[in-house]
Amino acid sequence: MNCQQCGAGNPDGSVTCSACGTSLAFGSGTVAASPPASTSGLAIAALILGVLSMFTCGITALPALICGIIALVNIANSSGRLKGTGMAITGIVLPGLFIFMIVPMFLAMLMPALSRFKHRAETVVCGANLKGLSTAMTTYTLDYDGRLPTADQWCDLLISEADVSEMSFRCPGAPEGTCSYALNSNVRTLPTTPGSRRDAARLVCIFESKPGWNQSGGPELLTTEYHGGAGCNVAFADGHVEFVWAEYMGSLLWTTDY
């Protein structure tokens, strides 16, 4: 290009005239070159946080998504002054992959523990139900000279005479039925003498059974289905309740001499 001041020729792109030093950037009909685009700091941050999210169990995933989205908006509105679109997109994609792929894997790993917790909670509630029924039995015997409710009406009598709620008759692990428990038909009275109390801690009074209202009987009705076959809750004649594991069912006492 030629200098408008002295007419000397200069290489294209020259900023000043090599002969007289006059500025050639303006007034010559040429436009000064734009400064190079800078990389968006938010795009860099999005990339770093996105990579870290794969090693921090997703702790940095949300910040990476936010930085990446803001960076893309800023780059689009910068008229070429900002770059880093690829880094911003990568910072968004990596947390997305973690959320949609890694999180379900963690949930799948946690499911067995959650299932065990659910079964444990159901076992505790079931035991509390039986404890309430056992206490109601004791209350009933105090009013009826030590006699237990008749075997064919024991559920109805506990509701009417001992103020027991119908909800207490159902184990939360039972899929159906209004009552999940049965009365040991061999027990007529609770132990009151030293001799009769000898085996009371092993004598079954109320136990988990197949569904049935006012149901009574023996070990043929006992079930472990409500707790995955692991065992069942049993209320004993001395008033205590415990969860009996399936392998120890044979040690339960169903009859006595008193």
C-alpha positions in Angstrom: 0.0 0.0 0.0 1.1 3.6 -0.6 1.4 6.2 2.1 -1.0 9.0 1.6 1.4 11.4 3.2 4.6 10.8 1.3 3.5 8.3 -1.4 6.1 5.7 -0.4 5.1 2.1 -1.0 4.7 -0.2 2.0 4.0 -3.9 2.3 0.3 -4.9 2.7 -0.7 -5.0 6.4 1.9 -2.3 7.5 0.7 -0.2 10.3 3.1 2.8 9.8 4.9 4.1 6.7 8.5 2.9 6.6 9.6 6.2 5.0 7.8 8.9 7.1 6.3 7.0 10.0 2.7 8.1 9.2 0.0 5.7 10.4 -1.4 3.6 7.6 -4.1 1.9 9.7 -6.7 4.6 9.2 -7.5 7.0 6.4 -6.1 4.6 3.8 -9.4 2.8 3.3 -8.2 -0.3 5.1 -9.5 -1.7 8.4 -7.2 -2.5 11.2 -7.0 -6.3 11.9 -9.2 -7.5 14.8 -7.5 -8.8 17.9 -7.4 -12.6 18.2 -10.4 -14.3 20.0 -9.7 -15.2 23.6 -10.8 -18.5 25.2 -13.8 -18.2 27.5 -12.9 -18.7 31.1 -16.3 -20.2 31.8 -15.7 -22.7 29.0 -12.4 -23.8 30.6 -14.1 -24.0 34.0 -16.9 -26.1 32.5 -14.4 -28.5 31.0 -12.4 -28.9 34.2 -15.5 -29.3 36.4 -17.0 -31.8 33.9 -13.9 -34.0 34.0 -13.8 -33.8 37.8 -17.4 -34.9 38.0 -16.4 -38.3 36.8 -14.1 -38.6 39.9 -16.1 -36.8 42.5 -19.3 -38.8 42.3 -21.0 -36.0 40.5 -20.3 -33.3 43.1 -19.1 -30.9 40.4 -21.6 -32.0 37.7 -24.1 -29.2 38.4 -21.5 -26.3 38.4 -20.1 -27.8 35.2 -23.5 -27.7 33.5 -24.1 -24.1 34.6 -20.7 -22.9 33.5 -21.0 -24.7 30.2 -24.4 -23.2 29.4 -23.4 -19.7 30.3 -20.2 -20.0 28.3 -22.1 -21.1 25.2 -24.4 -18.0 25.5 -21.5 -15.7 26.0 -19.6 -17.1 23.1 -22.6 -16.8 20.8 -23.0 -13.1 21.8 -19.4 -12.2 21.6 -19.3 -11.6 17.8 -16.2 -13.8 17.5 -14.3 -12.2 20.5 -14.6 -15.4 22.5 -13.9 -19.0 21.6 -14.1 -22.3 23.5 -17.4 -23.8 22.2 -16.0 -27.3 22.2 -14.8 -27.1 25.8 -18.1 -25.7 26.9 -20.0 -28.5 25.2 -17.7 -31.1 26.6 -18.2 -29.6 30.1 -22.0 -30.1 29.6 -21.8 -33.6 28.1 -19.5 -35.2 30.7 -21.8 -34.5 33.7 -24.8 -35.5 31.5 -23.1 -38.9 30.9 -22.5 -39.2 34.6 -26.1 -38.4 35.5 -27.7 -40.7 33.0 -25.3 -43.6 33.2 -23.4 -43.7 36.5 -26.2 -42.7 38.8 -28.5 -45.6 37.7 -25.5 -47.9 38.4 -25.2 -46.5 41.9 -28.9 -46.9 42.4 -28.8 -50.5 41.3 -26.0 -51.1 43.8 -28.1 -49.6 46.6 -31.3 -51.5 45.8 -30.3 -54.6 47.8 -29.5 -52.5 50.8 -32.8 -50.6 50.5 -34.7 -53.9 50.1 -33.0 -55.2 53.3 -33.9 -52.1 55.1 -37.6 -52.4 54.0 -37.7 -56.0 55.2 -36.2 -55.0 58.5 -38.7 -52.2 59.0 -41.6 -54.6 58.2 -40.2 -57.1 60.7 -40.0 -54.5 63.4 -43.6 -53.3 62.8 -44.8 -56.9 62.7 -43.1 -57.6 66.1 -44.7 -54.5 67.5 -48.1 -55.7 66.4 -47.6 -59.0 68.1 -46.4 -57.3 71.3 -49.6 -55.3 71.3 -51.8 -58.4 70.8 -49.9 -60.2 73.5 -50.5 -57.3 75.9 -54.1 -57.3 75.0 -54.3 -61.0 75.7 -52.9 -60.4 79.2 -55.4 -57.6 79.7 -58.2 -59.9 78.6 -57.2 -62.7 81.0 -57.3 -60.3 84.0 -60.9 -59.7 83.3 -61.8 -63.4 82.7 -60.1 -65.3 85.5 -57.0 -66.1 83.5 -58.8 -67.6 80.5 -57.7 -66.6 77.0 -60.3 -65.6 74.3 -62.0 -68.6 72.7 -59.9 -69.8 69.7 -62.7 -69.3 67.2 -63.4 -65.6 68.2 -60.1 -64.4 69.6 -59.7 -61.6 67.0 -63.2 -60.3 67.6 -62.9 -60.5 71.4 -59.6 -58.6 71.5 -61.2 -55.8 69.5 -64.3 -55.6 71.6 -62.9 -56.4 75.0 -59.3 -55.1 74.9 -59.7 -52.1 72.5 -57.3 -53.5 69.8 -57.2 -51.9 66.4 -57.9 -54.1 63.3 -54.6 -52.7 61.9 -52.7 -54.6 64.6 -53.7 -57.9 63.1 -51.9 -57.5 59.8 -48.1 -57.9 59.2 -46.9 -55.1 56.7 -45.1 -57.8 54.8 -48.3 -59.8 54.1 -49.6 -59.2 50.5 -53.2 -59.8 51.5 -55.6 -60.8 54.2 -57.1 -58.9 57.2 -55.2 -61.0 59.8 -51.7 -62.4 59.5 -51.6 -64.1 62.9 -53.0 -67.2 64.5 -53.6 -68.3 68.1 -52.0 -71.5 69.4 -55.1 -73.6 69.9 -53.3 -75.7 72.6 -53.0 -72.7 74.9 -56.1 -72.1 77.0 -54.7 -70.0 79.9 -51.5 -68.0 80.4 -49.1 -69.4 83.0 -49.6 -68.2 86.5 -47.9 -70.8 88.8 -44.2 -71.4 89.1 -44.6 -74.8 87.4 -46.6 -73.5 84.5 -44.2 -70.6 84.0 -41.3 -73.0 83.5 -41.8 -73.4 79.8 -43.7 -70.2 79.1 -40.7 -68.5 77.5 -40.7 -71.2 74.8 -44.5 -71.8 74.6 -46.0 -70.3 71.4 -49.1 -68.1 72.1 -49.6 -66.0 68.9 -47.6 -66.5 65.7 -47.4 -65.4 62.1 -49.7 -67.5 59.9 -51.3 -67.7 56.5 -54.1 -65.2 56.2 -57.3 -65.9 58.2 -59.5 -64.1 60.7 -60.0 -65.7 64.1 -57.6 -68.4 62.9 -56.1 -70.9 65.4 -54.1 -74.0 65.2 -50.5 -75.2 65.4 -47.3 -75.3 63.4 -49.1 -76.3 60.2 -50.3 -72.7 60.0 -47.0 -71.0 60.7 -45.4 -69.2 57.8 -42.1 -67.3 57.0 -43.3 -65.9 53.7 -43.9 -62.4 55.0 -40.1 -62.0 55.7 -38.6 -63.6 52.7 -38.4 -67.1 54.3 -35.9 -65.9 56.9 -38.2 -66.5 59.8 -41.2 -65.1 61.6 -42.3 -63.2 64.7 -43.7 -65.2 67.6 -45.4 -64.0 70.8 -44.7 -66.4 73.7 -46.9 -67.3 76.6 -44.7 -65.3 79.0 -45.5 -62.1 77.1 -42.3 -61.5 75.2 -42.0 -61.4 71.4 -39.0 -62.4 69.3 -38.1 -63.0 65.7 -37.5 -66.8 65.3 -35.2 -67.7 62.4 -36.4 -70.5 60.1 -33.7 -72.9 61.2 -34.8 -72.7 64.9 -38.5 -73.3 64.2 -38.2 -76.9 65.5 -37.3 -75.7 69.0 -40.7 -73.9 69.5 -42.9 -75.4 72.2 -46.6 -75.8 71.1 -48.1 -77.9 74.0 -47.7 -78.1 77.8 -49.0 -80.3 80.6 -50.8 -77.5 82.5 
